[in-house]
């Protein structure tokens, strides 16, 4: 049997893939598997470049994307004719558009949860090593939730989470490293392989250099919002970590601007836990109005816009955030 997995490239997506693989290896005969990584804005491309014949397909931790839905839905409709396809995710956009996805013939499990891996908890007893699988799911929750349950922190996974997150940030397009980490989890039950440690050390050096640059790149600052312009630096893979650290230190919303190629600017947002904002809702609304990709979670979201309108979009975000804060202050 052929098992094909298309997962988000963060720790949650990787853990979700590992849980599914472990389950199939233990409970199915003759399983062969392939893992691909994708993003919400590139899922349609991933689906089109994979040659599916039969078997089962899982799409894991990838949020619904309105901008490319027409192409994605066509690819899914074709796929479901040759393979049983299941989409598992916890992002608000996927939950909201569940019926659209189901209409293509895909089985959908989309519901609020600390992580996508959390939705696979019922498989834990049926995996190769249930205890290790539980630790993996808690690792996913730790990396994907701004304020995880205290029981998660009691497992002592913070160091592993930091190393693994840093390792995959160094070269975001290095899917081979992701696959090696998943293999380490599934076949060896090693949480942090040596290669990840070496990558993390390089990653930390680069992160520290970027953090020094941040101080000189602030283009807007108020009591509730700080915007940092890193468009002339190579920060892809580090933007989320920088924004998270700054949000925690400054106790305000942080937006990071950076480029992907010459034509796309990504606006990555982070907010402190408990801050009165829903970044996913804000960015999703902008994505629908502008016809671009955007979304995420309450305290962590992003928006991809054409470089030519990036500054205009930033000004609109500033107006939205500051007006919302005025309303809260008046109340």
C-alpha positions in Angstrom: 0.0 0.0 0.0 1.3 3.5 -0.9 0.9 6.2 1.8 1.4 9.8 0.6 1.7 12.6 3.1 1.6 16.3 2.3 2.5 18.2 5.5 3.2 21.7 6.6 6.9 22.2 7.2 6.8 23.2 10.8 7.1 21.0 13.9 3.4 20.4 14.1 3.2 19.2 10.5 6.2 17.0 10.9 4.9 15.4 14.1 1.5 14.8 12.5 3.3 13.1 9.6 5.3 10.9 12.0 2.2 9.8 13.9 0.4 8.8 10.7 3.4 6.9 9.5 3.9 5.1 12.8 0.3 4.1 12.8 0.4 2.7 9.3 3.7 0.8 9.8 2.4 -0.9 12.8 -1.1 -1.8 11.6 -0.8 -2.2 7.8 1.1 -4.8 5.7 3.6 -3.7 3.1 3.3 0.0 3.6 5.5 2.3 1.5 5.4 6.0 2.1 6.5 9.3 0.7 6.4 12.7 2.5 6.1 16.0 0.8 6.0 19.5 2.5 3.9 22.4 1.4 2.4 25.7 2.4 -1.2 26.9 2.1 -0.3 29.1 -0.8 1.6 26.3 -2.7 -0.6 23.3 -2.0 -2.1 23.5 -5.5 1.5 23.2 -7.0 2.4 20.3 -4.7 -0.7 18.4 -5.7 -0.1 19.0 -9.4 3.6 17.8 -9.3 2.9 14.5 -7.5 1.9 11.5 -9.6 -0.8 9.7 -7.6 -1.8 6.2 -8.6 -3.6 4.7 -5.6 -3.4 4.2 -1.9 -4.1 6.8 0.7 -3.2 10.5 0.9 -3.1 12.7 4.0 -2.9 16.5 4.0 -1.7 17.6 7.4 -1.6 21.0 9.1 -2.1 23.0 5.9 -4.6 25.8 6.2 -7.3 26.5 3.6 -6.1 29.1 1.1 -8.8 31.2 -0.7 -6.4 32.7 -3.3 -5.6 29.4 -5.0 -8.7 27.4 -4.1 -10.0 27.0 -7.6 -6.8 25.3 -8.7 -6.5 23.4 -5.5 -10.1 22.1 -5.6 -9.6 20.9 -9.2 -6.5 19.0 -8.2 -8.3 17.5 -5.2 -11.3 16.4 -7.2 -8.9 14.5 -9.5 -7.0 13.1 -6.7 -10.0 11.7 -4.8 -10.9 9.6 -7.9 -7.7 7.6 -7.6 -6.8 7.7 -3.9 -8.6 8.0 -0.5 -7.7 11.5 0.7 -7.9 12.9 4.2 -7.3 16.5 5.2 -6.5 17.1 8.9 -6.0 20.6 10.3 -6.7 22.9 13.2 -6.4 26.3 11.4 -9.5 28.6 11.6 -9.6 29.0 7.8 -9.8 25.2 7.2 -12.5 24.8 9.9 -14.5 27.6 8.3 -14.3 26.3 4.8 -14.7 22.6 5.7 -17.7 22.1 3.5 -15.9 23.4 0.4 -13.1 20.9 1.0 -15.6 18.1 1.6 -17.3 18.9 -1.7 -14.2 17.8 -3.6 -14.5 14.3 -2.1 -11.9 14.7 0.6 -12.5 13.4 4.1 -12.0 16.4 6.5 -11.1 16.4 10.1 -10.9 20.1 11.0 -11.6 21.3 14.5 -10.1 23.7 17.1 -7.1 22.1 18.9 -3.7 23.1 20.3 -2.1 21.6 17.2 -3.0 19.4 14.3 -1.1 16.6 15.9 -3.5 16.9 18.9 -6.3 15.7 16.6 -4.4 12.4 16.1 -4.3 11.6 19.8 -6.7 8.7 19.4 -4.0 6.9 17.3 -1.4 7.0 20.1 -2.2 3.5 21.4 -1.9 2.1 17.9 1.5 3.6 17.0 4.9 1.7 17.3 5.8 3.4 20.6 2.8 5.1 22.3 4.8 6.8 24.9 7.1 8.4 22.4 4.1 9.3 20.2 2.6 11.1 23.2 5.8 13.1 23.7 5.8 14.1 20.0 2.2 15.4 20.2 3.1 17.4 23.3 6.1 18.7 21.4 3.8 19.9 18.6 1.5 21.6 21.1 4.5 23.3 22.7 5.7 24.8 19.4 2.3 25.6 18.0 0.5 27.1 21.0 1.4 30.5 22.5 0.2 29.4 25.9 0.3 25.5 26.1 -1.3 23.6 28.9 1.0 23.5 32.0 1.2 19.7 31.7 3.0 20.1 28.4 5.8 22.2 30.0 6.2 19.6 32.8 7.5 17.1 30.2 10.7 19.1 29.8 10.4 19.5 26.0 11.4 23.1 25.8 15.0 22.4 24.8 14.0 19.9 22.1 11.4 22.4 20.8 14.0 25.2 20.6 16.6 23.1 18.9 14.3 21.5 16.3 12.6 24.8 15.5 15.9 26.6 15.1 17.3 23.7 13.0 14.6 23.8 10.3 14.7 27.7 10.3 18.2 27.8 9.0 17.4 26.5 5.5 13.6 26.6 5.2 13.5 24.8 1.9 15.7 21.9 3.1 13.0 19.2 3.2 15.7 16.5 3.4 16.4 17.6 7.0 12.7 17.4 7.9 12.5 13.9 6.5 15.6 12.8 8.4 14.0 14.1 11.7 10.8 12.3 11.0 12.7 9.1 10.3 14.6 9.6 13.5 11.3 9.8 15.4 9.5 6.9 13.6 12.4 4.4 13.4 14.8 5.3 16.1 12.6 7.2 18.6 15.3 9.8 18.9 13.7 13.2 19.6 16.6 15.4 18.6 19.0 13.9 16.1 22.6 15.1 16.0 22.3 16.8 12.6 19.5 19.0 14.1 21.8 20.0 16.9 24.5 21.1 14.5 22.0 23.0 12.4 20.6 24.7 15.5 24.1 26.0 16.4 24.4 27.6 13.0 20.9 28.9 13.3 21.5 30.6 16.6 24.5 32.5 15.3 22.4 33.9 12.5 19.4 34.6 14.7 21.6 36.7 17.1 23.0 38.7 14.1 19.5 39.4 12.9 18.3 40.4 16.4 21.0 43.1 16.5 19.7 44.4 13.2 16.1 44.6 14.4 16.8 47.5 16.7 17.7 49.7 13.7 14.9 48.5 11.4 11.8 49.8 13.3 9.6 51.8 10.9 6.6 52.2 13.2 6.2 52.1 17.0 3.3 52.7 19.3 2.1 51.3 22.6 0.3 48.5 20.8 2.2 47.9 17.6 5.8 47.8 16.3 6.7 47.2 12.7 10.2 46.0 11.7 11.3 46.3 8.0 13.7 43.5 7.1 13.0 43.5 3.3 16.6 43.9 2.4 17.8 41.0 4.5 17.6 37.2 4.1 15.3 36.3 7.0 13.0 33.6 5.6 12.7 31.0 8.3 13.6 33.4 11.1 10.8 35.9 10.8 8.5 34.0 13.1 11.1 33.5 15.8 12.2 37.2 15.7 8.6 38.4 15.9 7.8 36.0 18.7 10.8 37.1 20.8 10.0 40.8 20.2 6.3 40.3 21.0 7.2 38.7 24.3 9.8 41.3 25.2 7.8 44.4 24.1 4.3 43.1 25.1 2.8 44.5 21.9 1.9 43.3 18.4 5.0 42.8 16.2 4.9 42.8 12.4 8.0 41.7 10.4 8.3 42.6 6.7 10.5 40.5 4.5 10.8 39.6 0.9 10.5 36.3 -1.0 12.1 36.9 -4.3 11.6 40.3 -5.9 7.9 40.4 -6.2 6.4 39.2 -2.9 6.5 40.7 0.6 5.5 38.7 3.6 4.1 40.4 6.6 4.5 38.1 9.6 2.6 39.0 12.8 2.9 37.9 16.4 1.1 39.1 19.5 1.7 38.4 23.2 -0.6 35.7 24.8 -3.7 37.3 26.1 -3.4 40.4 23.9 -6.8 41.7 22.7 -6.3 40.9 19.0 -7.1 38.2 16.5 -4.4 38.3 13.9 -5.9 35.4 11.9 -9.1 37.2 11.5 -7.4 40.5 10.6 -5.1 39.0 8.0 -7.8 36.7 6.6 -10.0 39.7 5.9 -7.1 41.5 4.2 -6.4 38.4 2.1 -10.0 38.2 0.9 -10.2 41.9 0.1 -6.9 41.9 -1.8 -7.1 38.5 -3.3 -3.9 37.3 -1.7 -2.8 34.6 0.7 -3.1 35.2 4.5 -4.2 33.7 7.8 -3.0 31.8 10.7 -3.9 31.8 14.4 -5.1 34.5 16.9 -1.6 35.4 18.0 0.4 34.2 15.0 -0.5 35.0 11.3 1.0 36.1 8.1 0.0 37.8 4.8 1.7 37.6 1.4 1.3 40.6 -0.8 2.7 42.0 -4.1 5.8 44.1 -3.3 4.3 47.1 -5.0 1.4 47.4 -2.5 3.2 46.3 0.7 3.6 49.8 2.1 -0.1 50.6 1.4 -1.2 47.4 3.1 1.0 48.2 6.1 -0.6 51.6 6.5 -4.1 49.9 6.4 -3.0 47.4 9.1 -1.8 50.3 11.3 -5.1 52.0 10.9 -7.1 48.9 11.8 -5.0 48.0 14.8 -4.9 51.5 16.2 -8.6 52.1 15.7 -9.4 48.8 17.4 -7.2 49.8 20.4 -9.0 53.2 20.6 -12.4 51.4 20.9 -11.0 49.1 23.6 -9.7 52.1 25.5 -13.0 53.9 25.3 -14.8 50.9 26.5 
